[in-house]
Structures are given as C-alpha cells and as structure tokens.
Amino acid sequence: MTTATPAPALHASLNWLNADPQTIAMQRGRVTALVFWNASSAYCSNLIEELLRIKLRHPVGLAILGIHQPKFDVEIDGRTVHKALNRLGVNFPVANDRGWVAWQHYGIVSWPSVALIDSKGFLREIFSGDDQVAALDLALGALIEEAGADIRQSPSLRLSGGEPISPLLFPSGLLVTESHLYVADTGHHRILECTHEGRVLREFGTGYPDLVDGAPTEAAFRYPRGLCMMRDYLYVADTGNHAVRRIHLIDGQVHTVAGTGKAGIPREGVSTIASDCPLNQPTAVTGINDRLFIAMTGSNQIWEFDLGKSRLCFIAGTGELGITDGQGRNALLAQPMGMALVQQTLYVADSASSAVRAIQLQQNSVQTLVGQGLYEFGEQDGQRRDARLQYPQAVALDPGSPVLWVADTYNGSLRKLRLGGGEMSSHPLPQPLYQPSALAMLGNTLWIADAAAHEIMRHDIATGLLSRIPVGE
C-alpha cells in the first residue's frame, strides 16, 4: 500500500477481550501495528513473538492492537481466545472479530497480517505472511523516526483476565515412567520431575523464559512442551526457543541439542554446534536408538535428528500447509503437534487439519487416518471417512490394545481410534476436559495434561476413574 489514507475505524461489533474498547483515534501520537491473527496458527504465534520483541525496543513510540479472526467454531467464544492470549504472553489489547468485519474493512487476505498506522492515524502499509518480520521491523522504525517529536506517551492501559495463580500454568508435555512423572510446565517455563502422586522431586529451569544451558537452577526454557526419554536423557521440545534441549537425569545438567532461539528454516546436514541447526516451533519429540523425531509445527514438517552423528534429516512435509498423502517429500502436513512412535510407524496429531496421520518410516510415506481438510472439523464418531476432530494436539498408543488415544483439544474430549481400519469413538469421562494438550500411557492408566485448566489428570481405563494429580501442592 503506497498511498496514505485514514485508517478505517474499528467497528463496534468487535469483542474486546482483555481491555476496554480501543479506537484508532486513541492511538494518535504513536505508530500503531494492527495485528490480524488466529489463536491456532503457528505462523501467528511466531509473528506475535517477534512483535513483542520489537515492542521492547519501542516502548513509547509503538502501540500494538490485536484483531483475532476465528477459524474453529470454539474460537468464536472469546474465552478460548483469551486463554490463547495468556498462553502466548500477549500484553496488548485484543478484540475477537467474530464476523470478520475489521478484516474486510482493512482488505486483509491472509493471517498473519499487520496494518501499520502512522502517528496521525493514516494507514501506511499492510504486511501479509509469516516471513515479514525484518521488513516489518524496518518499516516500524522508519514510521517512529518520521513521527519524531510528535510521539507522545501512551495512556495507562490495564489488561484484564489473567490466569489465576496456580502451581501449573498451561502444562503441555507429559512423560510417565515406572517411577516418575515428568511435566512440561509450559507457562512457567520449566520441567518438573515428580512422583506419580504429584510430589515435585526436581525442577529444571529458573521459571524465567530464556535459552540458557547449565545446572537445573541456572538453565532456562521458553514455553517447553513435548518430552521423551532415551537412556539417561530427557529430551524437551523447547517450543518458544525453537530448540530441542536435553536434561541429563543423572546430574540434572541441561544442554541444547539443536536450535538458535529464533524460528528458522530447518535444513538437512551435520551440525557441530546447536546454533548451526535452526528449527521452527518444535512441539513434540519421540525416539528410539539415537533417532529423535521432531514435530516441527512452525514448518509443517517432521524431521529426524541423528543423535550419534548430530545430523538433521528430513522425514515428511513440503513446508506448505495442507493435507496431502504420499511420499514424504510430496506430502503436506498442517502444524503437527503430537506424535506416538510404534515400531516403524509414526502417528501424528496434525492439528491445523484436525487430522490423525501415519508415517511409515521404512517407505517414508504419509497416510491420513482421520481428517478431510484444513476447514473440515467437528466432533463426530464413526468410520474414518466420516469422523471429525477439532484441533487435536496429542496422541498416545494403548499398550494393551490396538487403540490410539487422541487429545481432541478444541472439543475438550478424549477420543480413541481403533487401528487396523477400525472406527473412531468418543471415550466417556466423568467430567469435561479443557483443552487437553498432552497424553502419556503407562499400563492401563492414561495421563492427561488438561492445559487450559492448569491440571494433570490420571484416568484408569478399566474403572473409568478420573482423578486430579496435585502437582506441586
């Protein structure tokens, strides 16, 4: 957009979630970044992460307003979006644009998009896409410099609706062994080693978001999620740091295996140091025999890291968002977020396509088990072609039967898929879940990270008992 025109007013139908209603006029005297985004989009998460960094450099001259567009049915409810704001650490006003009104008024064509409004209220430029941060940063800096002495201090802003203080905050990673329960306390940026009853034995990470290796009390994570164990190491998908970390369980030392701290384009090859190996939102890890598989949510791909050779190897996904089967280099994935490895088959919770996919590792081929498309979702049981999920984030194999458990995150339910061509069904629970985001299976017991409720639940499959684990209490 080359000519400056007055920025369209923000429509009264917008549902402001965490602040009093905002207007463009209220932002006069500062440059405003109007961010059009979606809560379930990895691209949008990356952009918000970068905008928060830019805001730190321009605390006076830059105002950020968020306009959320719902994709999934549950995102029409502002409570769902508010949870996403708190999970992402968003510290600017956000409105839910349930009718996509602001989207149309600004002529937005894709998320994420950022409309830049100068200090006088004129719309100067719109950036669209997920790879615009460098150009966006330059444009914001230029507009702030142009405003010069006209820049004025922002009015005091009070955000509302934060999460209650609790021992856990959006826990989104689980691992259970015969003796221990490991929890990725995602919102508190730490990993907990607990007894099965929830007593915390060790804590890894300072609790402050950062990328720091070292002893348990010195190391730092940023929104860690998926966990897996190989030999004496606990591997961590350190999602917010775009890194894979590992904890030596003998002495508690934390080490970065791969990742730079910022989202990058993964590439095949040997990496002598971790910072030579960029990743993009690794969300889940699983592995066997020095083969560590990584669900790269931000690049819509599955990768393998050969721990013996420090080599990153491509498995599946072109990088484009979609749902297409076939050989790994031709297949399309859509924000894979959970994995379960069973012999030579990798089962994947493909969140943005509301699908469950299977990757045959020997043939390197991708098959869709449940799911029809990026905008085909719901809560329906039955034959695989008819079954529907809504933004699933985790899967776990039942060791006692050919059943794949699925955390149907946006439906707040537990589903199960009978393998070998069987149907999908809903599993009854004595109470609803609130955005379950991780599963772990041990014997006849299923452990559930009920992320938005900030709880860990234990479900006895045989008796139907569902109990809360008082982690850290």
Secondary structure, 3 states (H helix, E strand, C coil): CCCCEECCCCCCCCEECCCCCCCCHHHCCCEEEEEEECCCCHHHHHHHHHHHHHHHHCCCCEEEEEEECCCCHHHHCHHHHHHHHHHHCCCCCEEECCCCHHHHHCCCCCCCEEEEECCCCEEEEEEECCCCHHHHHHHHHHHHHHHHHHCCCCCCCCCCCCCCCCCCCCCCEEEECCCCEEEEEHHHCEEEEECCCCCEEEEECCCCCCCECECCCCCECCCEEEEEEECCEEEEEEHHHCEEEEEECCCCCEEEEEECCCCCCCCCEECCCHHHCCCCCEEEEEEECCEEEEEEHHHCEEEEEECCCCEEEEEECCCCECCECEECCCCEECCEEEEEEECCEEEEEEHHHCEEEEEECCCCEEEEEECCCCCCCCCECECCCCCECCCCCEEEECCCCCEEEEEEHHHCEEEEEECCCCCEEECCCCCCCCCEEEEEEECCEEEEEEHHHCEEEEEECCCCCEEEECCCC
